[in-house]
Amino acid sequence: MTSPVLLKNGGVPMLVIHGTADEVIPFGYGRTYAEAAAAAGVEVTFTASPGAGHFDVVEPDGHAWGVARAWLEQRSAAGGEHTS
């Protein structure tokens, strides 16, 4: 796992979506990563994808992509301003 403490993201907001039923990477890792990134000064949004397994989050019609689209649209509508 990449360390958010070492992350140099240049002020780019981050969206972390993790499936609650991920059978490859324990769900807690996603939340811990997001918390560490926030503590390192990264603007981060964490979203749990209920019942999603490891590969479910890449399904174009799934919960995760809906969250990602809404997150991106919110930022586009804000004219590039960073909002949570």
N, C-alpha and C positions, 0 to 999 in steps of 0.2 A: 504494500500500500504506500502510495506517495505521502510524504509527510506534509501536512498543511503548514507546519511551523517553518519548513524550508521553502514553502511556496512563495514565489515572487510574482504576483499576478498583476501588478501595475494598476491596481484599482478596478479591475474588471469584476463585476458581480458574478457570483457562482450559484448555480442551482444544483442541489444534490437530491436525487430521487432514489430511494432504496425500497425494494420490495420487502414486505414483512415476512414473506415465506421464502426468501432467498436461501437456496440450499447449498450455495457455493461460498458466499461471503456472509457471515452472520449479520443480521439486521443491525445490531448494536454498533458495528463498525462504521456504517454510514452516518449515524447520528454522532458518534465520537469524532469522526473526521470533520463534520460540519461544525461542531462545537470548537474543535481545535483551530479550524480555519478562522472562525469568528474571533477567537481569542487572539489570533495573530493579526487581526485587523482587516480581514477579508469580509466584504459584504456577502453573506451567504444565506440562502434560503434552503431549509431542509424540508422535504416532503416524504412521508411514508406512502408507499403504494400498496394499499390493503390487499393481502392475499397473493401478491405478485411474487413469482419466483425469479431466479437470476436472469433469465432471458425474456421474461414477460415484459420487462420495462422497455424493450426495443420494438414491441409490437406497435405499428403505426396507429392503430385504432384503440390502443389500450389507454389506461388511466395515466400513465407516465407522460405520454406524448400530449395528452390534453393539458396536463399541468405545465409542461414545457412550452406549449403554444401560448397559453394564457400568460405565463411569466414573460415570455418574449414580447407579446403584444402589449403588455402593461409597460414595459420599458420603451417600446417604440412610441407608444402614445404619449409618454412623458418627455419625448424629444431628447432621449439620451440621458436624462437625469436618472440617477440611481435611486430607486425606491425599493422598499421591502414589502 
